[in-house]
Amino acid sequence: MKITNLFAKEGLLVKEKVPLFRHTTFRVGGPADYLFYPRNFLELSRGFEIFEAENIPTYFLGGGSNLLVRDGGFRGAFISLEKLDFVEFEDELVRTGAGVPLARFLTLCAERGLSGLEFMAGVPATVGGAVKMNAGAFGQEIGSLVEEVTIYQEGRFFSLSRGQLTFSYRFSSIPDEAVIVAVNLRLKKDSQEAINKRMADYLFRRKKTQPLNEPSAGCIFKNPPGFSAGALIDQAGLKGLRAGGAEISRKHANFIVNRDGARAQDILRLINFAKERVFQLFGMELEEELRVVGEG
Ligand SMILES: Cc1cc2nc3c(=O)[nH]c(=O)nc-3n(C[C@H](O)[C@H](O)[C@H](O)COP(=O)(O)OP(=O)(O)OC[C@H]3O[C@@H](n4cnc5c(N)ncnc54)[C@H](O)[C@@H]3O)c2cc1C
């Protein structure tokens, strides 16, 4: 039976041949064979069972804000977490579905006078994606607020508590085969006014230094210990360098922006060129923070 029919028979929401440029902040990427939207944990496990039985590879999609999908797309199924979007407050502890957009989450927290994540204002991620990547800014990281993560891996759901998790710079110990379905975060009480002011300050600082009005995936490279990847690319004279519709941002050299219908191959050319030049000039190897997936 066709996959879509199998899913329809069980009342599961799946789409076929979905252009992924619509689901990434880079606005780049070919089609996925399938895009599955589980609406609860049961649907998620059932969908995985079907994909596994049919030998269909899967890949997890949060906000698509750290993702470059190659132009040929993905032969398999993307699993969007966006419908796992519950938020439950219990005093200073918050449990959220992995697909909750950070922007909405920050607003809800501010309304309840819960502080801790203001530094993430302006980051177009989901809570699950941010925890997976241990997203951070201005010297702070989301991992430090995580109390527990619920994941689905190899056919079962289980929770990992703080002591069972490791977070470091743009790294979490959550394996790539596991999908985060929910996260418990510990926040702190503060006044709504103070929280909103901090968010506005962080957003202001971000807008001053980052090209937020152009499609991008945030920083392309991790900062090598003691150095700034952006400064190295800038010193290599690469700001403004173009390949097809992609450009190394003139505002922030660690950003590549999609100026004009860029293809993934344009972006990959710039990435490889920047790595080569920085290595030639400074002897330093830049490592991608960006996740690259799909066929060329
Ligand atoms: C304008 C802009 C500014 C940014 N600023 C910052 C910043 O200041 N700091 C920072 O750290 N990052 C920043 N980023 C990058 C990005 O927002 C983060 O890496 C973020 O954590 C990605 O979250 P996401 O939900 O969009 O994940 P996606 O991009 O969808 O996925 C990223 C990776 O995580 C995996 N993943 C996603 N969700 C799950 C899940 N539920 N379970 C398991 N794996 C999952 C995906 O498979 C993929 O490998 C910025 C991006 C943009 C576009």
The ligand as an SDF file (V2000), in Angstrom:
LIG
                    3D

 53 58  0  0  0  0  0  0  0  0999 V2000
   18.4830   34.8790   12.3850 C   0  0  0  0  0  0  0  0  0  0  0  0
   19.0210   33.7230   13.1780 C   0  0  0  0  0  0  0  0  0  0  0  0
   19.6670   33.9510   14.3790 C   0  0  0  0  0  0  0  0  0  0  0  0
   20.1870   32.8820   15.1160 C   0  0  0  0  0  0  0  0  0  0  0  0
   20.8080   33.1400   16.2890 N   0  0  0  0  0  0  0  0  0  0  0  0
   21.2770   32.0990   17.0380 C   0  0  0  0  0  0  0  0  0  0  0  0
   21.8970   32.3490   18.3100 C   0  0  0  0  0  0  0  0  0  0  0  0
   22.0160   33.4710   18.7710 O   0  0  0  0  0  0  0  0  0  0  0  0
   22.3600   31.2870   18.9930 N   0  0  0  0  0  0  0  0  0  0  0  0
   22.2390   30.0040   18.5270 C   0  0  0  0  0  0  0  0  0  0  0  0
   22.6710   29.0800   19.2230 O   0  0  0  0  0  0  0  0  0  0  0  0
   21.6600   29.7520   17.3390 N   0  0  0  0  0  0  0  0  0  0  0  0
   21.1760   30.7560   16.5870 C   0  0  0  0  0  0  0  0  0  0  0  0
   20.5870   30.4980   15.3770 N   0  0  0  0  0  0  0  0  0  0  0  0
   20.5620   29.1190   14.8540 C   0  0  0  0  0  0  0  0  0  0  0  0
   19.3220   28.3100   15.2660 C   0  0  0  0  0  0  0  0  0  0  0  0
   18.2520   29.1540   15.6270 O   0  0  0  0  0  0  0  0  0  0  0  0
   19.6260   27.3510   16.4170 C   0  0  0  0  0  0  0  0  0  0  0  0
   20.6340   26.4210   16.0760 O   0  0  0  0  0  0  0  0  0  0  0  0
   18.4040   26.5670   16.8680 C   0  0  0  0  0  0  0  0  0  0  0  0
   18.7560   25.8180   17.9870 O   0  0  0  0  0  0  0  0  0  0  0  0
   17.8240   25.6410   15.8070 C   0  0  0  0  0  0  0  0  0  0  0  0
   16.5460   25.2440   16.2380 O   0  0  0  0  0  0  0  0  0  0  0  0
   15.4330   24.7430   15.2220 P   0  0  0  0  0  0  0  0  0  0  0  0
   14.2480   24.3560   16.0140 O   0  0  0  0  0  0  0  0  0  0  0  0
   15.2140   25.7280   14.1520 O   0  0  0  0  0  0  0  0  0  0  0  0
   16.1360   23.4320   14.6600 O   0  0  0  0  0  0  0  0  0  0  0  0
   16.3030   22.9660   13.1390 P   0  0  0  0  0  0  0  0  0  0  0  0
   17.0860   23.9590   12.3880 O   0  0  0  0  0  0  0  0  0  0  0  0
   14.9940   22.5390   12.5940 O   0  0  0  0  0  0  0  0  0  0  0  0
   17.1940   21.6530   13.3750 O   0  0  0  0  0  0  0  0  0  0  0  0
   18.5470   21.7660   13.7920 C   0  0  0  0  0  0  0  0  0  0  0  0
   19.0450   20.3710   14.1420 C   0  0  0  0  0  0  0  0  0  0  0  0
   18.3600   19.9090   15.3060 O   0  0  0  0  0  0  0  0  0  0  0  0
   17.6050   18.7220   15.0050 C   0  0  0  0  0  0  0  0  0  0  0  0
   16.3280   18.8500   15.7050 N   0  0  0  0  0  0  0  0  0  0  0  0
   15.4000   19.8230   15.5900 C   0  0  0  0  0  0  0  0  0  0  0  0
   14.3770   19.5850   16.4250 N   0  0  0  0  0  0  0  0  0  0  0  0
   14.6690   18.4200   17.0520 C   0  0  0  0  0  0  0  0  0  0  0  0
   13.9950   17.6330   18.0260 C   0  0  0  0  0  0  0  0  0  0  0  0
   12.8120   17.9870   18.5120 N   0  0  0  0  0  0  0  0  0  0  0  0
   14.5950   16.4770   18.4520 N   0  0  0  0  0  0  0  0  0  0  0  0
   15.8050   16.1040   17.9580 C   0  0  0  0  0  0  0  0  0  0  0  0
   16.4860   16.8080   17.0390 N   0  0  0  0  0  0  0  0  0  0  0  0
   15.9180   17.9470   16.6030 C   0  0  0  0  0  0  0  0  0  0  0  0
   17.4410   18.7030   13.4830 C   0  0  0  0  0  0  0  0  0  0  0  0
   17.2830   17.3870   12.9980 O   0  0  0  0  0  0  0  0  0  0  0  0
   18.7530   19.3450   13.0320 C   0  0  0  0  0  0  0  0  0  0  0  0
   19.7950   18.4040   13.0240 O   0  0  0  0  0  0  0  0  0  0  0  0
   20.0470   31.5620   14.6260 C   0  0  0  0  0  0  0  0  0  0  0  0
   19.3790   31.3280   13.4130 C   0  0  0  0  0  0  0  0  0  0  0  0
   18.8760   32.4010   12.6920 C   0  0  0  0  0  0  0  0  0  0  0  0
   18.1590   32.1320   11.3990 C   0  0  0  0  0  0  0  0  0  0  0  0
  1  2  1  0
  2  3  1  0
  2 52  2  0
  3  4  2  0
  4  5  1  0
  4 50  1  0
  5  6  2  0
  6  7  1  0
  6 13  1  0
  7  8  2  0
  7  9  1  0
  9 10  1  0
 10 11  2  0
 10 12  1  0
 12 13  2  0
 13 14  1  0
 14 15  1  0
 14 50  1  0
 15 16  1  0
 16 17  1  0
 16 18  1  0
 18 19  1  0
 18 20  1  0
 20 21  1  0
 20 22  1  0
 22 23  1  0
 23 24  1  0
 24 25  2  0
 24 26  1  0
 24 27  1  0
 27 28  1  0
 28 29  2  0
 28 30  1  0
 28 31  1  0
 31 32  1  0
 32 33  1  0
 33 34  1  0
 33 48  1  0
 34 35  1  0
 35 36  1  0
 35 46  1  0
 36 37  1  0
 36 45  1  0
 37 38  2  0
 38 39  1  0
 39 40  1  0
 39 45  2  0
 40 41  1  0
 40 42  2  0
 42 43  1  0
 43 44  2  0
 44 45  1  0
 46 47  1  0
 46 48  1  0
 48 49  1  0
 50 51  2  0
 51 52  1  0
 52 53  1  0
M  END
$$$$
